[in-house]
Every structure is written in structure tokens, then in C-alpha cells.
Amino acid sequence: MTSVNKIKVFWAKVTEDGSSEILSYSLEIDDGTGGDFIPVVGTNTEYLKTEFTVTSNIVKGTLYRLRYRARN
């Protein structure tokens, strides 16, 4: 879900965890030009929600790549 200056991201809860509890999800976004992924949430602190709204450095009409990772 997007608007002029924010992107709301939803992702699936990891269920294949190898019998190890998921400790955190990390959401990352690129700069809109296909550059390196930049951590948004969950990298330095635990984050267990499966949604986040990115509100920083979002430019209308720009295509962004996002990815999430799970830490266990």
C-alpha cells in the first residue's frame, strides 16, 4: 500500500524455521535506483511484526525494491 510519501509493507510470517524460534524480522529497501539494500527496521533491534510503513526518503513515482529477512 503506497501514498505520495510512504510505503506500507506486509510480509509473510516465516513458518519454516528449522525448529528455531524467529527472533526478529529485518526489512530493507534500496535507494530507488537499484542500489544496495539499506536496513529500515529490525537490524539492530528485535522486530516481530510482519508489517512496517516506510516514511523516510520515499519519492513519488520511484520504483523501490524491498526484502525481508528472518533471524533465528
N, CA, C and O atoms as a Tripos MOL2 file, in Angstrom:
@<TRIPOS>MOLECULE
protein
  288   287    72     0     0
PROTEIN
NO_CHARGES

@<TRIPOS>ATOM
      1 N           0.8530   -1.1480    0.0000 N.3       1 MET1
      2 CA          0.0000    0.0000    0.0000 C.3       1 MET1
      3 C           0.9100    1.2260    0.0000 C.2       1 MET1
      4 O           1.8300    1.3200    0.8130 O.2       1 MET1
      5 N           0.6570    2.1550   -0.9020 N.am      2 THR2
      6 CA          1.5210    3.3200   -1.0130 C.3       2 THR2
      7 C           0.7070    4.6070   -1.0330 C.2       2 THR2
      8 O          -0.5020    4.5950   -1.2630 O.2       2 THR2
      9 N           1.3810    5.6930   -0.7930 N.am      3 SER3
     10 CA          0.8200    7.0250   -0.9660 C.3       3 SER3
     11 C           1.9350    7.8880   -1.5470 C.2       3 SER3
     12 O           2.9430    7.3640   -2.0210 O.2       3 SER3
     13 N           1.7650    9.1700   -1.5130 N.am      4 VAL4
     14 CA          2.7450   10.0770   -2.1080 C.3       4 VAL4
     15 C           4.1170    9.9640   -1.4550 C.2       4 VAL4
     16 O           5.1330   10.0770   -2.1400 O.2       4 VAL4
     17 N           4.1650    9.7420   -0.1360 N.am      5 ASN5
     18 CA          5.4570    9.7570    0.5510 C.3       5 ASN5
     19 C           5.6590    8.6080    1.5370 C.2       5 ASN5
     20 O           6.4900    8.7110    2.4400 O.2       5 ASN5
     21 N           4.9130    7.5170    1.3770 N.am      6 LYS6
     22 CA          5.1290    6.3710    2.2510 C.3       6 LYS6
     23 C           4.7370    5.0800    1.5470 C.2       6 LYS6
     24 O           3.9330    5.0730    0.6140 O.2       6 LYS6
     25 N           5.3260    3.9930    2.0190 N.am      7 ILE7
     26 CA          5.0390    2.6590    1.5060 C.3       7 ILE7
     27 C           4.7560    1.7650    2.7070 C.2       7 ILE7
     28 O           5.6060    1.6140    3.5840 O.2       7 ILE7
     29 N           3.5720    1.1750    2.7500 N.am      8 LYS8
     30 CA          3.2470    0.2230    3.8090 C.3       8 LYS8
     31 C           3.5250   -1.1660    3.2640 C.2       8 LYS8
     32 O           2.9960   -1.5590    2.2240 O.2       8 LYS8
     33 N           4.3680   -1.9090    3.9840 N.am      9 VAL9
     34 CA          4.8410   -3.2120    3.5410 C.3       9 VAL9
     35 C           4.2980   -4.2950    4.4670 C.2       9 VAL9
     36 O           4.3490   -4.1640    5.6900 O.2       9 VAL9
     37 N           3.7770   -5.3650    3.8720 N.am     10 PHE10
     38 CA          3.3330   -6.5440    4.6150 C.3      10 PHE10
     39 C           4.1400   -7.7280    4.0960 C.2      10 PHE10
     40 O           4.4050   -7.8180    2.8970 O.2      10 PHE10
     41 N           4.5320   -8.6370    4.9850 N.am     11 TRP11
     42 CA          5.2340   -9.8400    4.5400 C.3      11 TRP11
     43 C           4.7280  -11.0410    5.3130 C.2      11 TRP11
     44 O           4.0910  -10.9060    6.3570 O.2      11 TRP11
     45 N           5.0200  -12.2160    4.7830 N.am     12 ALA12
     46 CA          4.5480  -13.4630    5.3770 C.3      12 ALA12
     47 C           5.3800  -13.8370    6.5980 C.2      12 ALA12
     48 O           6.5930  -13.6350    6.6260 O.2      12 ALA12
     49 N           4.7230  -14.3730    7.5830 N.am     13 LYS13
     50 CA          5.4080  -14.8910    8.7640 C.3      13 LYS13
     51 C           6.1720  -16.1490    8.3550 C.2      13 LYS13
     52 O           5.6290  -17.0050    7.6570 O.2      13 LYS13
     53 N           7.4080  -16.2620    8.7800 N.am     14 VAL14
     54 CA          8.2220  -17.4340    8.4590 C.3      14 VAL14
     55 C           7.7330  -18.6180    9.2810 C.2      14 VAL14
     56 O           7.6400  -18.5420   10.5060 O.2      14 VAL14
     57 N           7.4210  -19.7110    8.5920 N.am     15 THR15
     58 CA          6.9620  -20.9150    9.2860 C.3      15 THR15
     59 C           7.9940  -22.0370    9.2050 C.2      15 THR15
     60 O           7.9900  -22.9310   10.0510 O.2      15 THR15
     61 N           8.8590  -22.0100    8.2270 N.am     16 GLU16
     62 CA          9.9350  -22.9960    8.0860 C.3      16 GLU16
     63 C          11.1500  -22.4720    8.8200 C.2      16 GLU16
     64 O          12.0350  -21.8680    8.2130 O.2      16 GLU16
     65 N          11.1990  -22.7020   10.1330 N.am     17 ASP17
     66 CA         12.2550  -22.1000   10.9450 C.3      17 ASP17
     67 C          13.3050  -23.0970   11.4320 C.2      17 ASP17
     68 O          14.1690  -22.7480   12.2360 O.2      17 ASP17
     69 N          13.2310  -24.3420   10.9450 N.am     18 GLY18
     70 CA         14.2130  -25.3390   11.3540 C.3      18 GLY18
     71 C          14.1790  -25.6380   12.8410 C.2      18 GLY18
     72 O          15.1960  -26.0040   13.4290 O.2      18 GLY18
     73 N          13.0260  -25.4840   13.4430 N.am     19 SER19
     74 CA         12.8210  -25.7220   14.8810 C.3      19 SER19
     75 C          13.5200  -24.6950   15.7670 C.2      19 SER19
     76 O          13.7160  -24.9320   16.9590 O.2      19 SER19
     77 N          13.8900  -23.5680   15.1930 N.am     20 SER20
     78 CA         14.4670  -22.4770   15.9750 C.3      20 SER20
     79 C          13.5120  -21.2900   15.9190 C.2      20 SER20
     80 O          13.0500  -20.9050   14.8450 O.2      20 SER20
     81 N          13.2260  -20.7250   17.0580 N.am     21 GLU21
     82 CA         12.3000  -19.6050   17.1540 C.3      21 GLU21
     83 C          12.8040  -18.3990   16.3520 C.2      21 GLU21
     84 O          13.9960  -18.0920   16.3810 O.2      21 GLU21
     85 N          11.9090  -17.7200   15.6410 N.am     22 ILE22
     86 CA         12.2680  -16.4880   14.9380 C.3      22 ILE22
     87 C          12.4370  -15.3810   15.9810 C.2      22 ILE22
     88 O          11.5270  -15.1240   16.7690 O.2      22 ILE22
     89 N          13.5830  -14.7390   15.9850 N.am     23 LEU23
     90 CA         13.8890  -13.6970   16.9600 C.3      23 LEU23
     91 C          13.5790  -12.2990   16.4320 C.2      23 LEU23
     92 O          13.2580  -11.3930   17.2020 O.2      23 LEU23
     93 N          13.6770  -12.1310   15.1150 N.am     24 SER24
     94 CA         13.4480  -10.8130   14.5420 C.3      24 SER24
     95 C          13.2980  -10.9130   13.0320 C.2      24 SER24
     96 O          13.8560  -11.8040   12.3920 O.2      24 SER24
     97 N          12.5290   -9.9750   12.4750 N.am     25 TYR25
     98 CA         12.4760   -9.7650   11.0320 C.3      25 TYR25
     99 C          13.2160   -8.4700   10.7340 C.2      25 TYR25
    100 O          13.1680   -7.5210   11.5160 O.2      25 TYR25
    101 N          13.8930   -8.4400    9.6120 N.am     26 SER26
    102 CA         14.5990   -7.2440    9.1730 C.3      26 SER26
    103 C          14.0410   -6.8410    7.8140 C.2      26 SER26
    104 O          13.9850   -7.6610    6.8970 O.2      26 SER26
    105 N          13.6290   -5.5870    7.6790 N.am     27 LEU27
    106 CA         13.1450   -5.0600    6.4110 C.3      27 LEU27
    107 C          14.2150   -4.1420    5.8340 C.2      27 LEU27
    108 O          14.7870   -3.3120    6.5410 O.2      27 LEU27
    109 N          14.4770   -4.3040    4.5350 N.am     28 GLU28
    110 CA         15.4860   -3.4940    3.8480 C.3      28 GLU28
    111 C          14.8990   -2.9530    2.5590 C.2      28 GLU28
    112 O          14.0460   -3.5950    1.9470 O.2      28 GLU28
    113 N          15.3480   -1.7780    2.1410 N.am     29 ILE29
    114 CA         14.8790   -1.1250    0.9200 C.3      29 ILE29
    115 C          16.0780   -0.5860    0.1520 C.2      29 ILE29
    116 O          17.0880   -0.2130    0.7500 O.2      29 ILE29
    117 N          15.9680   -0.5430   -1.1680 N.am     30 ASP30
    118 CA         17.0580    0.0700   -1.9370 C.3      30 ASP30
    119 C          16.8000    1.5640   -2.0720 C.2      30 ASP30
    120 O          15.8050    2.0700   -1.5510 O.2      30 ASP30
    121 N          17.6760    2.2690   -2.7600 N.am     31 ASP31
    122 CA         17.5740    3.7270   -2.8690 C.3      31 ASP31
    123 C          16.6670    4.1830   -4.0040 C.2      31 ASP31
    124 O          16.5510    5.3820   -4.2570 O.2      31 ASP31
    125 N          16.0290    3.2540   -4.6830 N.am     32 GLY32
    126 CA         15.1510    3.6100   -5.7910 C.3      32 GLY32
    127 C          15.8530    3.6060   -7.1290 C.2      32 GLY32
    128 O          15.2270    3.8500   -8.1610 O.2      32 GLY32
    129 N          17.1540    3.3320   -7.1270 N.am     33 THR33
    130 CA         17.9090    3.2690   -8.3850 C.3      33 THR33
    131 C          18.5760    1.9110   -8.5520 C.2      33 THR33
    132 O          19.4840    1.7560   -9.3680 O.2      33 THR33
    133 N          18.1230    0.9270   -7.7760 N.am     34 GLY34
    134 CA         18.7010   -0.4120   -7.8640 C.3      34 GLY34
    135 C          19.9810   -0.5810   -7.0870 C.2      34 GLY34
    136 O          20.7110   -1.5500   -7.2980 O.2      34 GLY34
    137 N          20.2660    0.3360   -6.1980 N.am     35 GLY35
    138 CA         21.4900    0.2680   -5.4040 C.3      35 GLY35
    139 C          21.4110   -0.7640   -4.2940 C.2      35 GLY35
    140 O          20.5100   -1.6030   -4.2740 O.2      35 GLY35
    141 N          22.3500   -0.6970   -3.3830 N.am     36 ASP36
    142 CA         22.4070   -1.6290   -2.2560 C.3      36 ASP36
    143 C          21.1760   -1.4820   -1.3730 C.2      36 ASP36
    144 O          20.5620   -0.4170   -1.3110 O.2      36 ASP36
    145 N          20.8240   -2.5700   -0.6900 N.am     37 PHE37
    146 CA         19.7210   -2.5320    0.2620 C.3      37 PHE37
    147 C          20.1700   -1.8380    1.5420 C.2      37 PHE37
    148 O          21.2930   -2.0270    2.0080 O.2      37 PHE37
    149 N          19.2710   -1.0300    2.1020 N.am     38 ILE38
    150 CA         19.5370   -0.2620    3.3120 C.3      38 ILE38
    151 C          18.5650   -0.7530    4.3910 C.2      38 ILE38
    152 O          17.3600   -0.8010    4.1430 O.2      38 ILE38
    153 N          19.0530   -1.1170    5.5770 N.am     39 PRO39
    154 CA         18.1590   -1.5710    6.6480 C.3      39 PRO39
    155 C          17.1690   -0.4780    7.0570 C.2      39 PRO39
    156 O          17.5370    0.6900    7.1830 O.2      39 PRO39
    157 N          15.9180   -0.8700    7.2610 N.am     40 VAL40
    158 CA         14.8780    0.0620    7.6940 C.3      40 VAL40
    159 C          14.4750   -0.2170    9.1360 C.2      40 VAL40
    160 O          14.3830    0.6990    9.9530 O.2      40 VAL40
    161 N          14.2360   -1.4920    9.4410 N.am     41 VAL41
    162 CA         13.8070   -1.8660   10.7900 C.3      41 VAL41
    163 C          14.2320   -3.3040   11.0520 C.2      41 VAL41
    164 O          14.3040   -4.1170   10.1300 O.2      41 VAL41
    165 N          14.5120   -3.6120   12.3180 N.am     42 GLY42
    166 CA         14.7890   -4.9830   12.7200 C.3      42 GLY42
    167 C          16.2160   -5.4460   12.6030 C.2      42 GLY42
    168 O          16.4960   -6.6160   12.8640 O.2      42 GLY42
    169 N          17.1210   -4.5870   12.2240 N.am     43 THR43
    170 CA         18.5170   -4.9870   12.1010 C.3      43 THR43
    171 C          19.2400   -4.9130   13.4460 C.2      43 THR43
    172 O          19.9540   -5.8410   13.8240 O.2      43 THR43
    173 N          19.0540   -3.8180   14.1560 N.am     44 ASN44
    174 CA         19.7450   -3.6260   15.4340 C.3      44 ASN44
    175 C          18.8470   -3.8740   16.6390 C.2      44 ASN44
    176 O          19.3340   -3.9710   17.7650 O.2      44 ASN44
    177 N          17.5560   -3.9770   16.4150 N.am     45 THR45
    178 CA         16.6110   -4.2500   17.4890 C.3      45 THR45
    179 C          15.6730   -5.3550   17.0300 C.2      45 THR45
    180 O          15.4700   -5.5480   15.8320 O.2      45 THR45
    181 N          15.1070   -6.0730   17.9780 N.am     46 GLU46
    182 CA         14.1670   -7.1330   17.6240 C.3      46 GLU46
    183 C          12.8800   -6.5120   17.0750 C.2      46 GLU46
    184 O          12.3750   -5.5260   17.6120 O.2      46 GLU46
    185 N          12.3610   -7.1000   16.0060 N.am     47 TYR47
    186 CA         11.1150   -6.6320   15.3940 C.3      47 TYR47
    187 C          10.3570   -7.8620   14.9350 C.2      47 TYR47
    188 O          10.7980   -8.5450   14.0110 O.2      47 TYR47
    189 N           9.2260   -8.1600   15.5590 N.am     48 LEU48
    190 CA          8.4960   -9.3860   15.2490 C.3      48 LEU48
    191 C           7.1910   -9.1480   14.4960 C.2      48 LEU48
    192 O           6.5000  -10.1060   14.1490 O.2      48 LEU48
    193 N           6.8450   -7.9020   14.2410 N.am     49 LYS49
    194 CA          5.6470   -7.6280   13.4450 C.3      49 LYS49
    195 C           5.9190   -8.0150   11.9880 C.2      49 LYS49
    196 O           7.0750   -8.1170   11.5780 O.2      49 LYS49
    197 N           4.8660   -8.2270   11.2170 N.am     50 THR50
    198 CA          5.0200   -8.5720    9.7970 C.3      50 THR50
    199 C           4.4860   -7.4520    8.9100 C.2      50 THR50
    200 O           3.9400   -7.6980    7.8340 O.2      50 THR50
    201 N           4.6540   -6.2290    9.3780 N.am     51 GLU51
    202 CA          4.3090   -5.0570    8.5840 C.3      51 GLU51
    203 C           5.1030   -3.8550    9.0840 C.2      51 GLU51
    204 O           5.5040   -3.7950   10.2460 O.2      51 GLU51
    205 N           5.3170   -2.9130    8.1960 N.am     52 PHE52
    206 CA          6.0290   -1.6880    8.5580 C.3      52 PHE52
    207 C           5.7110   -0.6370    7.5100 C.2      52 PHE52
    208 O           5.5370   -0.9650    6.3360 O.2      52 PHE52
    209 N           5.6330    0.6180    7.9170 N.am     53 THR53
    210 CA          5.4130    1.7180    6.9780 C.3      53 THR53
    211 C           6.7070    2.5100    6.8370 C.2      53 THR53
    212 O           7.1920    3.1000    7.8010 O.2      53 THR53
    213 N           7.2590    2.5170    5.6330 N.am     54 VAL54
    214 CA          8.4750    3.2730    5.3340 C.3      54 VAL54
    215 C           8.0490    4.7020    5.0140 C.2      54 VAL54
    216 O           7.2510    4.9270    4.1040 O.2      54 VAL54
    217 N           8.5850    5.6660    5.7650 N.am     55 THR55
    218 CA          8.1980    7.0640    5.5740 C.3      55 THR55
    219 C           9.3860    7.9760    5.2650 C.2      55 THR55
    220 O           9.1990    9.1650    5.0070 O.2      55 THR55
    221 N          10.5900    7.4390    5.2880 N.am     56 SER56
    222 CA         11.7810    8.2570    5.0410 C.3      56 SER56
    223 C          12.2820    8.0590    3.6210 C.2      56 SER56
    224 O          12.3450    6.9330    3.1270 O.2      56 SER56
    225 N          12.6330    9.1430    2.9770 N.am     57 ASN57
    226 CA         13.2770    9.1320    1.6630 C.3      57 ASN57
    227 C          12.4480    8.4410    0.5800 C.2      57 ASN57
    228 O          13.0170    7.8100   -0.3100 O.2      57 ASN57
    229 N          11.1260    8.5450    0.6330 N.am     58 ILE58
    230 CA         10.2520    7.9900   -0.3850 C.3      58 ILE58
    231 C           9.8750    9.1030   -1.3580 C.2      58 ILE58
    232 O           9.4000   10.1620   -0.9450 O.2      58 ILE58
    233 N          10.0860    8.8620   -2.6460 N.am     59 VAL59
    234 CA          9.8100    9.8490   -3.6820 C.3      59 VAL59
    235 C           8.7240    9.3000   -4.5980 C.2      59 VAL59
    236 O           8.8470    8.1910   -5.1200 O.2      59 VAL59
    237 N           7.6770   10.0650   -4.7900 N.am     60 LYS60
    238 CA          6.5560    9.6650   -5.6450 C.3      60 LYS60
    239 C           7.0560    9.2940   -7.0420 C.2      60 LYS60
    240 O           7.8730   10.0050   -7.6280 O.2      60 LYS60
    241 N           6.5590    8.1760   -7.5650 N.am     61 GLY61
    242 CA          6.9010    7.7420   -8.9150 C.3      61 GLY61
    243 C           8.1760    6.9200   -9.0170 C.2      61 GLY61
    244 O           8.5490    6.4990  -10.1120 O.2      61 GLY61
    245 N           8.8520    6.6840   -7.8980 N.am     62 THR62
    246 CA         10.0970    5.9240   -7.8950 C.3      62 THR62
    247 C           9.8010    4.4590   -7.6050 C.2      62 THR62
    248 O           8.9550    4.1470   -6.7670 O.2      62 THR62
    249 N          10.4950    3.5600   -8.2960 N.am     63 LEU63
    250 CA         10.3470    2.1250   -8.0870 C.3      63 LEU63
    251 C          11.3830    1.6660   -7.0700 C.2      63 LEU63
    252 O          12.5840    1.8560   -7.2670 O.2      63 LEU63
    253 N          10.9170    1.0620   -5.9840 N.am     64 TYR64
    254 CA         11.8010    0.5830   -4.9210 C.3      64 TYR64
    255 C          11.7660   -0.9380   -4.8620 C.2      64 TYR64
    256 O          10.7430   -1.5600   -5.1500 O.2      64 TYR64
    257 N          12.8980   -1.5290   -4.4840 N.am     65 ARG65
    258 CA         12.9560   -2.9620   -4.1870 C.3      65 ARG65
    259 C          13.0310   -3.0940   -2.6820 C.2      65 ARG65
    260 O          13.7520   -2.3520   -2.0140 O.2      65 ARG65
    261 N          12.2770   -4.0500   -2.1530 N.am     66 LEU66
    262 CA         12.3030   -4.3150   -0.7190 C.3      66 LEU66
    263 C          12.5410   -5.7940   -0.5050 C.2      66 LEU66
    264 O          12.1890   -6.6230   -1.3430 O.2      66 LEU66
    265 N          13.1420   -6.1130    0.6250 N.am     67 ARG67
    266 CA         13.3000   -7.5130    1.0030 C.3      67 ARG67
    267 C          13.2220   -7.6010    2.5160 C.2      67 ARG67
    268 O          13.4790   -6.6340    3.2340 O.2      67 ARG67
    269 N          12.8590   -8.7890    2.9770 N.am     68 TYR68
    270 CA         12.8730   -9.0030    4.4210 C.3      68 TYR68
    271 C          13.6510  -10.2700    4.7090 C.2      68 TYR68
    272 O          13.7660  -11.1630    3.8700 O.2      68 TYR68
    273 N          14.1710  -10.3200    5.8970 N.am     69 ARG69
    274 CA         14.9420  -11.4760    6.3530 C.3      69 ARG69
    275 C          14.4500  -11.8510    7.7470 C.2      69 ARG69
    276 O          13.9460  -11.0090    8.4900 O.2      69 ARG69
    277 N          14.6020  -13.1030    8.0790 N.am     70 ALA70
    278 CA         14.2550  -13.5720    9.4150 C.3      70 ALA70
    279 C          15.5230  -14.0410   10.1100 C.2      70 ALA70
    280 O          16.3740  -14.6940    9.5060 O.2      70 ALA70
    281 N          15.6350  -13.6970   11.3890 N.am     71 ARG71
    282 CA         16.7880  -14.1340   12.1910 C.3      71 ARG71
    283 C          16.2800  -15.0900   13.2650 C.2      71 ARG71
    284 O          15.3040  -14.8190   13.9650 O.2      71 ARG71
    285 N          16.9860  -16.2250   13.3670 N.am     72 ASN72
    286 CA         16.6100  -17.1580   14.4250 C.3      72 ASN72
    287 C          17.8580  -17.6880   15.1170 C.2      72 ASN72
    288 O          17.7550  -18.4920   16.0430 O.2      72 ASN72
@<TRIPOS>BOND
     1     1     2 1
     2     2     3 1
     3     3     4 2
     4     3     5 am
     5     5     6 1
     6     6     7 1
     7     7     8 2
     8     7     9 am
     9     9    10 1
    10    10    11 1
    11    11    12 2
    12    11    13 am
    13    13    14 1
    14    14    15 1
    15    15    16 2
    16    15    17 am
    17    17    18 1
    18    18    19 1
    19    19    20 2
    20    19    21 am
    21    21    22 1
    22    22    23 1
    23    23    24 2
    24    23    25 am
    25    25    26 1
    26    26    27 1
    27    27    28 2
    28    27    29 am
    29    29    30 1
    30    30    31 1
    31    31    32 2
    32    31    33 am
    33    33    34 1
    34    34    35 1
    35    35    36 2
    36    35    37 am
    37    37    38 1
    38    38    39 1
    39    39    40 2
    40    39    41 am
    41    41    42 1
    42    42    43 1
    43    43    44 2
    44    43    45 am
    45    45    46 1
    46    46    47 1
    47    47    48 2
    48    47    49 am
    49    49    50 1
    50    50    51 1
    51    51    52 2
    52    51    53 am
    53    53    54 1
    54    54    55 1
    55    55    56 2
    56    55    57 am
    57    57    58 1
    58    58    59 1
    59    59    60 2
    60    59    61 am
    61    61    62 1
    62    62    63 1
    63    63    64 2
    64    63    65 am
    65    65    66 1
    66    66    67 1
    67    67    68 2
    68    67    69 am
    69    69    70 1
    70    70    71 1
    71    71    72 2
    72    71    73 am
    73    73    74 1
    74    74    75 1
    75    75    76 2
    76    75    77 am
    77    77    78 1
    78    78    79 1
    79    79    80 2
    80    79    81 am
    81    81    82 1
    82    82    83 1
    83    83    84 2
    84    83    85 am
    85    85    86 1
    86    86    87 1
    87    87    88 2
    88    87    89 am
    89    89    90 1
    90    90    91 1
    91    91    92 2
    92    91    93 am
    93    93    94 1
    94    94    95 1
    95    95    96 2
    96    95    97 am
    97    97    98 1
    98    98    99 1
    99    99   100 2
   100    99   101 am
   101   101   102 1
   102   102   103 1
   103   103   104 2
   104   103   105 am
   105   105   106 1
   106   106   107 1
   107   107   108 2
   108   107   109 am
   109   109   110 1
   110   110   111 1
   111   111   112 2
   112   111   113 am
   113   113   114 1
   114   114   115 1
   115   115   116 2
   116   115   117 am
   117   117   118 1
   118   118   119 1
   119   119   120 2
   120   119   121 am
   121   121   122 1
   122   122   123 1
   123   123   124 2
   124   123   125 am
   125   125   126 1
   126   126   127 1
   127   127   128 2
   128   127   129 am
   129   129   130 1
   130   130   131 1
   131   131   132 2
   132   131   133 am
   133   133   134 1
   134   134   135 1
   135   135   136 2
   136   135   137 am
   137   137   138 1
   138   138   139 1
   139   139   140 2
   140   139   141 am
   141   141   142 1
   142   142   143 1
   143   143   144 2
   144   143   145 am
   145   145   146 1
   146   146   147 1
   147   147   148 2
   148   147   149 am
   149   149   150 1
   150   150   151 1
   151   151   152 2
   152   151   153 am
   153   153   154 1
   154   154   155 1
   155   155   156 2
   156   155   157 am
   157   157   158 1
   158   158   159 1
   159   159   160 2
   160   159   161 am
   161   161   162 1
   162   162   163 1
   163   163   164 2
   164   163   165 am
   165   165   166 1
   166   166   167 1
   167   167   168 2
   168   167   169 am
   169   169   170 1
   170   170   171 1
   171   171   172 2
   172   171   173 am
   173   173   174 1
   174   174   175 1
   175   175   176 2
   176   175   177 am
   177   177   178 1
   178   178   179 1
   179   179   180 2
   180   179   181 am
   181   181   182 1
   182   182   183 1
   183   183   184 2
   184   183   185 am
   185   185   186 1
   186   186   187 1
   187   187   188 2
   188   187   189 am
   189   189   190 1
   190   190   191 1
   191   191   192 2
   192   191   193 am
   193   193   194 1
   194   194   195 1
   195   195   196 2
   196   195   197 am
   197   197   198 1
   198   198   199 1
   199   199   200 2
   200   199   201 am
   201   201   202 1
   202   202   203 1
   203   203   204 2
   204   203   205 am
   205   205   206 1
   206   206   207 1
   207   207   208 2
   208   207   209 am
   209   209   210 1
   210   210   211 1
   211   211   212 2
   212   211   213 am
   213   213   214 1
   214   214   215 1
   215   215   216 2
   216   215   217 am
   217   217   218 1
   218   218   219 1
   219   219   220 2
   220   219   221 am
   221   221   222 1
   222   222   223 1
   223   223   224 2
   224   223   225 am
   225   225   226 1
   226   226   227 1
   227   227   228 2
   228   227   229 am
   229   229   230 1
   230   230   231 1
   231   231   232 2
   232   231   233 am
   233   233   234 1
   234   234   235 1
   235   235   236 2
   236   235   237 am
   237   237   238 1
   238   238   239 1
   239   239   240 2
   240   239   241 am
   241   241   242 1
   242   242   243 1
   243   243   244 2
   244   243   245 am
   245   245   246 1
   246   246   247 1
   247   247   248 2
   248   247   249 am
   249   249   250 1
   250   250   251 1
   251   251   252 2
   252   251   253 am
   253   253   254 1
   254   254   255 1
   255   255   256 2
   256   255   257 am
   257   257   258 1
   258   258   259 1
   259   259   260 2
   260   259   261 am
   261   261   262 1
   262   262   263 1
   263   263   264 2
   264   263   265 am
   265   265   266 1
   266   266   267 1
   267   267   268 2
   268   267   269 am
   269   269   270 1
   270   270   271 1
   271   271   272 2
   272   271   273 am
   273   273   274 1
   274   274   275 1
   275   275   276 2
   276   275   277 am
   277   277   278 1
   278   278   279 1
   279   279   280 2
   280   279   281 am
   281   281   282 1
   282   282   283 1
   283   283   284 2
   284   283   285 am
   285   285   286 1
   286   286   287 1
   287   287   288 2
@<TRIPOS>SUBSTRUCTURE
     1 MET1         2 RESIDUE 1 A MET
     2 THR2         6 RESIDUE 1 A THR
     3 SER3        10 RESIDUE 1 A SER
     4 VAL4        14 RESIDUE 1 A VAL
     5 ASN5        18 RESIDUE 1 A ASN
     6 LYS6        22 RESIDUE 1 A LYS
     7 ILE7        26 RESIDUE 1 A ILE
     8 LYS8        30 RESIDUE 1 A LYS
     9 VAL9        34 RESIDUE 1 A VAL
    10 PHE10       38 RESIDUE 1 A PHE
    11 TRP11       42 RESIDUE 1 A TRP
    12 ALA12       46 RESIDUE 1 A ALA
    13 LYS13       50 RESIDUE 1 A LYS
    14 VAL14       54 RESIDUE 1 A VAL
    15 THR15       58 RESIDUE 1 A THR
    16 GLU16       62 RESIDUE 1 A GLU
    17 ASP17       66 RESIDUE 1 A ASP
    18 GLY18       70 RESIDUE 1 A GLY
    19 SER19       74 RESIDUE 1 A SER
    20 SER20       78 RESIDUE 1 A SER
    21 GLU21       82 RESIDUE 1 A GLU
    22 ILE22       86 RESIDUE 1 A ILE
    23 LEU23       90 RESIDUE 1 A LEU
    24 SER24       94 RESIDUE 1 A SER
    25 TYR25       98 RESIDUE 1 A TYR
    26 SER26      102 RESIDUE 1 A SER
    27 LEU27      106 RESIDUE 1 A LEU
    28 GLU28      110 RESIDUE 1 A GLU
    29 ILE29      114 RESIDUE 1 A ILE
    30 ASP30      118 RESIDUE 1 A ASP
    31 ASP31      122 RESIDUE 1 A ASP
    32 GLY32      126 RESIDUE 1 A GLY
    33 THR33      130 RESIDUE 1 A THR
    34 GLY34      134 RESIDUE 1 A GLY
    35 GLY35      138 RESIDUE 1 A GLY
    36 ASP36      142 RESIDUE 1 A ASP
    37 PHE37      146 RESIDUE 1 A PHE
    38 ILE38      150 RESIDUE 1 A ILE
    39 PRO39      154 RESIDUE 1 A PRO
    40 VAL40      158 RESIDUE 1 A VAL
    41 VAL41      162 RESIDUE 1 A VAL
    42 GLY42      166 RESIDUE 1 A GLY
    43 THR43      170 RESIDUE 1 A THR
    44 ASN44      174 RESIDUE 1 A ASN
    45 THR45      178 RESIDUE 1 A THR
    46 GLU46      182 RESIDUE 1 A GLU
    47 TYR47      186 RESIDUE 1 A TYR
    48 LEU48      190 RESIDUE 1 A LEU
    49 LYS49      194 RESIDUE 1 A LYS
    50 THR50      198 RESIDUE 1 A THR
    51 GLU51      202 RESIDUE 1 A GLU
    52 PHE52      206 RESIDUE 1 A PHE
    53 THR53      210 RESIDUE 1 A THR
    54 VAL54      214 RESIDUE 1 A VAL
    55 THR55      218 RESIDUE 1 A THR
    56 SER56      222 RESIDUE 1 A SER
    57 ASN57      226 RESIDUE 1 A ASN
    58 ILE58      230 RESIDUE 1 A ILE
    59 VAL59      234 RESIDUE 1 A VAL
    60 LYS60      238 RESIDUE 1 A LYS
    61 GLY61      242 RESIDUE 1 A GLY
    62 THR62      246 RESIDUE 1 A THR
    63 LEU63      250 RESIDUE 1 A LEU
    64 TYR64      254 RESIDUE 1 A TYR
    65 ARG65      258 RESIDUE 1 A ARG
    66 LEU66      262 RESIDUE 1 A LEU
    67 ARG67      266 RESIDUE 1 A ARG
    68 TYR68      270 RESIDUE 1 A TYR
    69 ARG69      274 RESIDUE 1 A ARG
    70 ALA70      278 RESIDUE 1 A ALA
    71 ARG71      282 RESIDUE 1 A ARG
    72 ASN72      286 RESIDUE 1 A ASN
